[in-house]
């Protein structure tokens, strides 16, 4: 007797709850979940294409590390950053005075961990925008594309936007986890950088000891995040992308999650974790492994 149907029935309760959250969200939302242990998959609006905001920094990081692995790039090379090269918005480099020097590897870490826009734009120059997109094409991504640098308002007005479907944001993490198409050494280093501790809508509602490897992003009206969540015995990918959500902030007159994409992401992350945490601590038949009392 197998319990596969029981587990799927259990996860269908999670699906119903997420569908309800997405339906009640006042903007547009897409969700994708992949159980990396069993292969179970769920998606709603997962083929819709959303602005990625800073989540696009994942393929930029991947391209940098692939180039390094192929000896086309020295991650320890020091880059001189002048005042004219600094980009505003998120990050810390633009708050530092004068000319500074950082290695390419440290720029990559700042790009992911602090979502530093100066570091990101320099990483785009180093990796090459065309080369990043060529890599995505080679991996057969249809919608994920890097079309502009961070804080490039002229490009934004011209309609150039960094985009991806929810399903493909999930897929790039799945490829990193499996390390089949991507060289294992590269995949491991990418995931190590993505898992450097940071507070995000997916990670904040989870226990502190849970490792989360991913990237969040936000712009006016847009909030998104994709991450691998590592439990003791299981791991899963969660991607939530939102758009058309006003200015992305909530007010006292709004229910949590109606307009605020970050709240929606956190709510879905908390519920998803609770369901998978039960599976993580259960036997194949749904009996809690921590139970020691027999009746």
N, C-alpha and C positions, 0 to 999 in steps of 0.2 A: 504494500500500500504506500503510495506516495502522497506527500502533503502539498505538492505544487499548487493544486487548485485552491487549497485552503489559504496559502500564502497570497495568491493572486486575489482571492476574495477579500482578504484582509487589506491589501493595498488598494483595492477598488474603493474602499472607504476614504482613503486619502485622496484618491482621484476626484471623488464627488465633492469633497471639501474644497480642493483647489479650484475645481471648475466653478464652484459657487463664489469664491473670492475673485476670480477673473471676471465673472459675469457682473459682479457688483462694483468692480473697479470703474471709476468714471472715465478713465483714459482707455488706452489699448494695451493689453498685456499678453505676453506669450510665456509659456512655461515648458521646460523639458527636464525630465529626470531619467537617469540611467543607473540601474543597479549594476555595478561593475562586477559583483560577485555572481549573480545569476543571469544577467543579460536582460532582465525585465526593463521595459521602456514605457514611458508615458510622455505624451506631448499634447499641448493645446495651443493652437495658433503658432505651432513650432516652425512653420515654413514662411510665416510673415517676416518681412525684412524690417529691421529696426536700426536706428542709429546706435552705434556701439559705445559712443563716448570713449572713456579710457580703457574699456575692455579690449580695444583693438591693439593695446600694448602687448598682449600675449603673443600674437604672431610676429611682432617686431622683435621681442625677446628671443623667440624661437629662431628667427633668421640670424640674429647676431651670434647665437651659440652654434648654429649650424656652420656659419662662416668660420668661426673660431676652430671648430672641430676639423674643418677642411683645410686648416692652416692658411686661410685667406685673411685672417684678422687676428690681431694680438689683443686679447682682452686686458692685458696689463699696460697697454700703451696709454700714456698720460695725454689728456686733452686740455688745452688752454681755453678757458671760458672767460671772455671779456664781457664788459657791461652790455655791449651791443648785441651779444649773443643770447642774453637772458630773456626768457618768456615769462609773462605774468600768469596769474591763475594759481593752480595748485602746485605745491612743492615748496622747497626751501632755497634752491640755488639763487633765485632772483632776490632773496632777502640777504644774501651774503654780499659784503662790500668788496669792490675791486675785482681784479682778475684772480681767478682761482684755477686750480688744476685737479682733475679727477681722472681716474682710469676709466676705460670703456666699461669694465665690469661694474665699477661703482656707479656709473651713470645708469646702467641697466637695472641695478638694484634700486636706485632712487626712482627710476621710472615706474617700477612695480610697487615698491613698498610705500612710497609717499606720493605716487602718481605725479611726480615732478614733470612739469611741462617743458622746462628747459632741457632736462635730461632726455625726455622723449624726443624732442625735435632734433637734438644732436644724435640720438640713436637712429632716428629715421635717416639722417644724412649719412651716417656711417654704414647702416645696413643697406640703404637704397630703397626708395619707395617702389620702384619698378621691380627690384629684386624680391621684395617682400611679396608683391602681388604675383610674380612669377612662381615663387614657392607655393603660394596658395593654389594657383592654377595647376601646378604639378601634382599637388595633393588632391586635386579634383574638387576643390571648394568652388561652389557656384556663386554664392552671394557675398561671402566675406571678402572685403576689399579695403585697402588703405588708400584713401583718396586725397587726404590733406594732412597738414601738420596741426598740432594743437594751437589753439588761439588764432587761427588764420581766418579772420572774419571776412576777408575779401573772398576767399574760397567758399566759405559758408553761404555768402550772398549769391555766389555763382551756382549754388546747388551742389557743390562738391562735398560729399559727406562720407564718413567712414561707416560702413554698413555690414550687417550680417543677419542671417536668420538665427532664431533661437537654436534650431537643430544643429547648425554648423558651429555655434559657440560651444555647444555640448560636445560636438565631434572632435574639436581640436584638443580638448582635455582627454577625451577617450583615447585618441591617438597617442598622446603623451603617456597615458597610463599603460597602454598595451606595449608601447615601444616596438611595434612591429614595422610600421612604415618609417618611423623616426628612429635614428640610431639611439640605442639604450643610454649611452653616456650623455648624449645631448638631452634626451627626455628627462633623465634623472636630474640634471642641473637646472633645467627649466622649472621642474616641479619644486626643487629645493628653494629656488628664488620666489616662486609663487606662494610658497608656504611660510615665508617669513611673517612673523606675527603682525597683524594689523586689524584694526576694528572696522568691520564692514557690516552691511545689512544682513548678510548670510551668517557671519560669525558671531555677531553680538548676542543673539538670543541663545547661543549654544554654550554648554559648559566650557570653562577656560581650557581644560586639558585636551579638547577636541582639536585635531590638526585640520586646518582648512587651507587648501592650495587653490588660489584663484585670483580674480581681478574684478573689482567693481568699477563703475563708471557713472557719471552724471553730468547732464547739461540741463538748461531750462526745459522743463517738460519731459525730460528723459531720465530714467534711472534703470540701471541694468547691472547684473552680476552673474558670473559663472564660476563654479568652484567644485573641486573634489572634496568631499567630507570623509575623513578617515575615522571609522569606528574600530573597535578592538578586533572584530572578526569580519567586518564588511566595509565596503566603501561605495559611495554613490556620487554621481554628478548632479548638481542642481544648477539650472540656468533660468533666470527670470529677466525678461526685458520689457520695458514699458515706454510708452510715448503718449503724446496728446494729453499730458497730465498737468496742464496749467503750468504754474511755476515750480511744481514739485514740492510745495510746502503745504502742510495741513493747518487748519485753523480750528478754533473751538466749535465752529458750526459744522465741521465735517467729521464724520466717523473715521476712525483710523483706517487708512488704506483706500478710502474712496478716491482721493486725488494724489496722495503722497506715494510715489513709487517705492521709496525706501521702506516705508511701513509695510507695503504689500510684500516686498521681498523678504523682510524679516518675519512676517507672519507665516508665509509659505515655508521659509526655512525652518522655523520652530516646529511647525506641524510635521514637515517631512522628517526632521530629525527624530521626533517622538515616535513616529511609525517605524523608522528603520532601526532605532535604538531597541525597540521591542524585539524585532527580528534578530538583531545582533546578539541579544541576550536570551534567545529562545532556541529550543531544539528544533529539529526538522518538523516536528508535529505541533509546534507552538507552545511547548511547555517551557516555562521560565527556567533557565539554567542556574539561576541563583537560589532557587527554592531547594531547601534541604529537609523540609518536614514531610514525612510520608503519612498518609491517612489510609 
